[in-house]
Amino acid sequence: MNVYEVINKAADHIEQYPERFDFWTVYPPKGPEEKGCAIAWIGYFAGANSRELCSIAREVLGVSDGEFYYRMHDVSPHRSWNWRYDTALCAAALRQYAEVYHHAEKPKVVPPLAEPTPRRTGIPAAIKAFFTTKEPESV
């Protein structure tokens, strides 16, 4: 799983289990039923070994925890700090963070190599012709 996917997985978890989000938590959760902050959940889903948030931020996101917080502020709805207390805002800010800072890792949709073959309608051609041909006009 790349960083883009990890951040989105953390956002999904925070959105699905709002009671498990706590900005003031200083240690990453050991399991999905515990509480954690945004960096802690990112570290949890990334499989980070560190128990310190600043190390998780550097290891997984490539920035300091302080830089991560400022970036979250910049990408959060209305450029506010409310993402720290509102799980919906936090999830939205995390998704936007992934788009802005880790979009190169976003999985790409590959177009099919060939055009799909036309589907059969199940109507034999003779029956179809019977209903679509025009009757001769009477004189």
N, C-alpha and C positions, 0 to 999 in steps of 0.2 A: 504494500500500500504506500503510495507516495504522500507527500505533505499535503497536497491539495485535498486528497481523499480523507486523510486523517483529520484535517480541520473540519471538513464537512461532516464527518462521522461524530466529532465532538459536538458540533452544532446540533445535529439530529438528536443526540443523547440529551443535551441540555434542554432542548425543546420538548422532548418526549417525557423527561423526568425533571421538571423544574425544581422539585424539592431537593434534588441532589446537586444543585448548583449553589455555591457559596463563594463569593469573591474573596472573602477573608480567609479561606482555607489555605494553609501554608504548605501542606504536604499533598502529594498526589494520592489518589485513592488506590487501594490495593485490589478493589473489586468494583463492579458496576453499581453496587447497591450503596456505596459510600458517597460522601460529599466531596466536591472538588471545584476549583475555580477553572477558568477557561484554559489557562496554561496546563493545569493539572490534568484536565480531560484530554487535551491534545497529547500530552506525554503518555497518558494511560493507553490511548488508542494507537500511539506510535510504538508502544512497547519500550519506552525509555527506561533505562535502569536507574537513573538518578532520582534522589528523593528531594532535591532542591529545585525550586521553580526557575531560578536564574540559569541553572545548568540545563534544564529541560528546554528552555527557550533557545539557548545557544545551540544545543544539540539538534533539536528538531526544526526550529524555525530559522536558525542562523542569525538571530539578533538577540540583544539583551532583553530581559523581561521589561525593563523600562521603555525600550524602543517599541516593543510589542504593544504596551499599553497606549503609548502615544499614537501608534498606527491604528489601533482599535478606535480611539477617539476620532481620528480623521475619517475613518470609513463608516463609522456608526451613523445611523439615521439622525439627522439634524446636528451632526458633529457634537454630540453630547457625551458626558461621562455616565449617563444613566444605564448603559449596557452592563455596568457593574452590579446593578440591583434588579434589573428587569430581564428575565430569561429570554423573552421574545426578542428584545433588542440585542441581547448578547448573541443569540443564534444568528440573527440577521447580520450583525457586524462581523461575526466569524465567517459567514459565507462570503460577504463582501471582501474581507481580508484575503481569503483564499483566491478570489477572483483577481484582486489587484496585485498581490504579492507572489502568488504561486500559480498563475494562470498557465504558465508554460508546461506545468505538470498535469494539466487538466486532460483527462482521457479524450481522445479525438474520435469522432464518429466517422467511420470509414464507409464511403459509398459502395454499393454493390458493384462487382466487376462487370456484370452483364445486366441488361434490362430484364425485368421479370417477364415471363411468357404470359400471353393473355389467358385469362381464365375462361374455361368453358362455361357456357351458360346452361348447358343441359338441354337446350331446345334443339332438336334436329333441324337441319337446314330446310327440309321440305315443309315442315310445319311453320317455321318462321316465315318462309316465302309466302305461304298461303295467307297469313295474316298481314303481311306487309305489301303484297301486290295489289295494284288497283284494278278494280273490275272494269271491263270495257263499258263504255257509255252506250246506252241504247239509243237507237236512231228514231 
